[in-house]
């Protein structure tokens, strides 16, 4: 006999009424030893198991506690309660393993409010919470939809190295890897190391992705990336997942169009496929975030963004808007506005929430604050870079048209003190059939954070890696 998931039972309940079924799950609550709420992770909804009469021994029922795993065989019937449409009248119950009451004490499995910090301390158990399971189902939907979107638009999925010798961002904030005994590293460097050179965990798959785009046309990478940045903020992780498309023959305008289309498509998929999880998360969002952006809950905000065009403004225009703002005139900005600065979170929030009221794409940034590979504009002062800014999150996508001209790229590398001997292969792509091309990076965790309404990025990834924290 087929074992049904709880989601299948709830979705197919009309055709299964009065039938006998098997179902597995973990106990969420037990009431009067007659009602058991069971959940298997397939849906945010619980399935009520009803214990009738004296079918099961009292000593057996005492063993059924919160968190325990069960296999239940019984009959599906219409529920008389208001909280569920169906329930199962249990005929057989198998306890997979018992849980000591002493073990339960102090864990987040106890049915009471737990702080986010407490949940992070017991990250191995927070999968069991209603909140985190909802977040992970939405994360799954976004990851699945990313692959589906690019496949539908004729992109090829490329696997780029996690171990690398190059710093794609040129910032030098990388994790070094070695097979040496760290207490006895040879004086002559890394020639005798496993790879015979200095190697690191990748900060981006972009450079390798560009080489593939120069043959396959449109590609994307989707994998873990690592940044050794000492950033203890609600928006930064040391290990995160990044989506990076690279497109031959795309210029900046094409790049911006693709970024907006991708984001709207992903939000639409979540709205269509994660209704119950979004409904549950609304309560947490409204309670904790006090939303000021369009709409009063997550669903309304996602619909609003899906239905409205993103604003597009050059960096220079954005600086003028900020300089002319009342906040600036009243000295309310913590960081003074000047052309050539990196925009801070307060500036991004003003542009998105106060001035435009929609997501914003800022383009044509000063060359001095952007990476070496971005195409120089004719003014020689700015590059064809773009950032997509979302409410609450700030930058959710960063990208550019890439510099396809060999001599200019080489000069940029020298200006950034990047050794051309390390990136000789990257320069080669400008020697052999170079063409205009563009790409961007989308941080999956920031997208999940925005979509779920969570205030801290550490709560949208199973095991967050941040400075001084690498537990589990």
N, C-alpha and C positions, 0 to 999 in steps of 0.2 A: 504494500500500500504506500502511495506517495506521501512523503513528509512535506507539508506545506509551510511556507514562510507566513508570518503573521500578515504581511502586506498582501500576499496572495489571497489569504482567507478573507480579509476585509474587502479587497477589490472584487472578488468573485463570490461573495457571500450569497447573493440570490440563487445561484445555481448549486450551491453547496448546502443549502438549508436542509436540516435533519440528517445529513450524511455524517458518517464517522470518519475522523481524520486524526493524523498524527501531527504534533507541532512541538518544536523545541524552543527553549528560551531561558532567560534569567528572571528571577522573581524580583519585581519592583516593589511590591507591597503585599502584605497578608492581612486580611481583616476578618476577625472573629473565627479564624481557621475554617472559614467557609468560602471566602472569595480571595483568589490569587490574581494579581495583575502580572502578566507575563509579557516580556519584550525580547525580541531576537535581533534588534538592530536594523531590521529591514524597513521600519517605519517609526515615526515618532509616537504612534499610537500603541497603547497596550491592549492586550487581549485578556478579557476576564475569564478566568477558570472558576467554575462553580463546583463546590464539594457538597454533594447531597447526602443527607441522613448520616448513617453510620457505615458508609461504604468503605471508609478508610479508618484504620485504627488511630486512636488519639496519640499514641506514642509516635506513630509515623508522621502525623500532621505536625507535631511539635518540631520535627527536623526541618520542616520547610520554612526557611528564613529568608530575609532580604539578601539578594546576591547569589542565591543558590541556583544551579543549572538543573532544569527539569526536562523530561520528555513526557508529554501528555497525550493520551489517546482518549477521545471522547466524541460527543455528538454536538454539532453546531445547531444552536437554536437562536431565535430572536430574543434579544435581551429586554428585560423589563425595566432596566435602569436607564437613566437619561444620558449617561456618559459614554455609552457604547451602543452600537447597532446590533451586534451579535455577541454571543458568549459560548463557551464550550462547557457542557456538562461532563465532568471527568469520569471516565470508567477505569482508567489505569494511569498511574503516575510513577515515573521512574526518577529517582534522585541520582544524578550523576556523581555528586560528591557533596559531603556536608561541610558547613562552615561553622566554626566555633564562634560563639557570641563574643568571646574575648578578642578574637581577631577583628571582628566588625567594629569594635569600639575605636573611635579615633579615625576611622576611614571615611572617605567621601561617599561611600555606599550608604551611609546612614541618611535617612530621608529628612534632611534639614538643610537650611541655607548654608552654603560654603563660599568663602571668598574666592576670587580668581587666583589669588596667590596660593591658597590652600589646594586648589585644583591643580596648579602647576607643580606643587610639591609632590603630588600623587598622580603624576601624568600617566602612569601605567594603568590607573584605575579610572581616569576621567573619561575614557571612551564610554564608560557605562552611564555617564550622566546624560540626561535628556538634552542639555544644552550642547555638549561637545559632539554627541552623535549627530545632532542636526547640522552642526557646522561641517562635520566631515562628509555628510551626504551631499551638502552643497559644494564642498571642495571637489568631491568626486565628479559631480555634474559639470562643474566648470572645466576640469581636466579633460573629461570625455568630450565636451563641446569644443574645446580648443582643437583637439585632433580632428573632430568632425568638420569644423569650419575650414581648416586648411586643406583637408582632403577634398572637400567639396569645391574649393577654389584652385585645385590643381597644384598644390604645393607638395613637395617631397619631404618626408621626415628624415632628418639626418642626425646621426649620433656622433657628437663631437667629444674630444678627450676630456676627462676629468683631471688627469695629470698633464701638466703643461709646463713649458719653459718660458712662456710669454705672458706679459701683463697686458691684457686687452684694454684696460682703462688707463694704463700709464700712471697709476696713483701709487704703486708700490705697496699696497696694503693687502698682501697675499700670505697664505699659510704655506710655509716651506715643508716639504716632505723629504725624508732621508731614511736610509737603512743603517746609517752609522749609529754607533753607541754615542749618545749625546754627551756622555762624560769623557769621551776620548775621540773627538773629531780630528782627523789628520790636518796638519798645518798646511798641506798643499791643496786644500780645498776639496772640491767634490768630484775630481777626476776619477777617483776610485769608488765613488758611490754607485749605487745600483744602476742608475741611468748614465753615469759618467758626466753629469753636469748638474747644475742647480735646477731643481724641479719644484713645482708648486701645485696646490689645488686651484682649479680654474676659477676665475672671477667672471668669465663669460665665454660662451661658445661662438661669439660673433666672428672673430677673425677666421676661424676654420669654416664657419658657415658661409662667409663671403667667397671662399675658394670654391665651395660646392655650387653656389649660386651662379658663378661664372661658367658653369657647364650645364646645370640642370634648370636654370632660369629662376625658379621660385622654390625656396626651401625654408624649413623652420627647424629649430632645435628646441628641445623641451627637457630640461634636466636640472640637477642640483648645481648651485654655484656657491662660492665661498668668499667672504670678505672679512679680512682681519681688521675691521674698523672698530675702535673702542667707542661704540655708540650705544648708550643705554637709553634708548627712546622707545616709544610705543609703536614706532614705524620701522625699526631696524632689526634684522637678524644677521647672525654670522654665517648661517647656512640657510639657503632658501631656494625655491624653484623658479626658474626663469624661462619664459617663452620668447624665442628670438627668431623672427622671420627675416630673411634676406632675399631681396628681389632684384634681379638684373633688369636694366632698362627702366627702373622706377626713379623718378625724381622726387623732390621733397613733397610736392603737392600730392603725388600718388601715395606716398608714404603716410601722410596725414589722413588721406581718405581711407586707406586700409585700416589704420589704427582705430578710427572712429567706427567703421563698419564692424570690425572684430568685437569691440567692446559692446556695442549695441546688440550684436548677435548673441554674445555670451549672456548678457543680462536677460535677454528674451528667453533663452533656454531655461535659465533658472526660474523665471517667472512661470513658465509653462510646466516645468517638471518638478519643482520643489515647493509646491503650494503649502503643504502642511507644515514643512519645516520653517518656511518664511513666516507663516502665521504665528508659530510658536515664538520665533525670534523677535517678532514685533514687540512683545511685552517687555523683553529685556532691553531692547533698543530704546523704547519710549521712556522706560524707567531710568536708564543709566545715561543716555546721551542727550536728552532734552533737545531734540532736533529743531534746528532753525532753518535748514534748507527746505526747499519746496516739499510740501506734504508733511504728514505727521507720523508716518511709519515707513518701514523699509520698503514695502511693496509700492507705496505711492512714489517714493523717491526713485526706485528702479524704473517704474513706468515713466516718470517724468523725464529721466535721462534718456530712456529708449526713444522717446517721442520728440525730443528737441535736438536741433543741430548744435554741435559744439561751437563755441566762439573761437575765432582764430585771430591772433594778434601778434605782431612782431615784438621782440624783446624791447626794442626802443620805444614802441608805442605803449607797452606795459609800464615801462619806467615813467613815461609822461603821465599816464593815468594815476600812478601811485604818487608822483610828485604833486599832482593837482588835487589829490583827495583831501577831504576835511581832516581825516585821521592824521595825515602827514602835516597839514598846516597847524594842527593842534598839538603836534609833537607826541602823538600816541603810539607811533611805531617804535619798537625797541631798537631796531636796526635802521640807521639813516639810509635814505634812498640815494643812490648814485648810479650813473651808467657804468657798467663794468662789474657790478657786484653780482654775486650769486643770490638769487631771490630766496628769502627765508620763508618759513612756514606762515608767518603772519602776513606776508605780502601775498602769498598764494591764496590764503584764505580770503583775503579782501577781494582779490580779483574774481574768485569763483563765487563766493557767497554773497558779497555785497555789490560788486560792480556789474558782473555779467549775469549772475544767477543761473548759470549753466556750466558744465565742464568747459575748460579753456585749453586750447592748444597754443602754446607760445613757441615762436620759431625765430630763426636768425639771431642766435646768441653771440655775444662777444667771443672771438676766437680764443682769447687768453683763458677763459674759464671752461672750455670744452676740450674734448679728447682730440688727439693728434690726427685721427682718421677721418674727421668730419670735413666736408668739402668747403673750401674757402670761397666766400662770395666775392664779387667783383670789387667791393669796397675795401677788400683786404683786411677789414676789421672784424667782420662777422663770419660765422660759419652756418651752413645749412642744417642746423640742429633743430630739434623739436622736443618739447615736453608736453605730455597730456596731464592736466591737473584736474583732480576730482574733489568734490566736497569732502571734508573731514580728513581725507587721506593725503591730499597734496599730489605730488608726482606719482602717477601710476604707470606711465609709459615714458621712456626716454629713447630717442632715436635720432637719425640723421640721414641725409644723403651722404654717401661715402666719397672720399676724395679719390677719384679715378685717375688723376694725372700723376704720373710717376715722379717727375721732378719736384712738384709741389708737395707730394706726400713725403718724399725723402727729406726735404727741407723742414717740414713739420716735425718729423721724427728727430732730426738734429736739434731743433728748438726745444723739444721735450726731453732731450738727452737719452733717446732710445737707441740702443745699439742696432744698427742695420744688419749686423751679422746674426743677431738673434731672430730677426723678422725677415730674413732674406726671402723666405718662401712667400711671405705676404706681399713683399715688393714685387715678386715675380708675377703676381696676378695683374700688375699694372704694365708689365712688359709684353705679355702674351694675350692679345685680344681684349684689352681693357675696355670697359663700357660703363656708362652711368649706372649706378646701383644704389639701393637704399635699404634700410632695415631699422628695427627697433627692438627694445627689450621690454617685456611686460612681466612684472613681478607677480607670480601667482598669489602669494600670501597677501599682498596689498589688495588684490582684487577680491579675495575671499573675505578679507577684513571689511572692505567696503560693502560687499554684498550681504554679509551677515549682520552688519551693524556693530561689530565688536570694536571696543576702544583700544585694545592692545593686540599687536600682531602676534604676540607669543601664544595667543589663545586660538589661533587658526591653523596651527601646524602640530602634528602629534607630539614631537619632542623638540622644543625650541632650543636652539644653540645661540647663546649670547655671551658677552664678556663675563668670565668667571662662572659660567653655568653650562655644563655639558653632562648633566646627570642622565642616567638611564642608558 
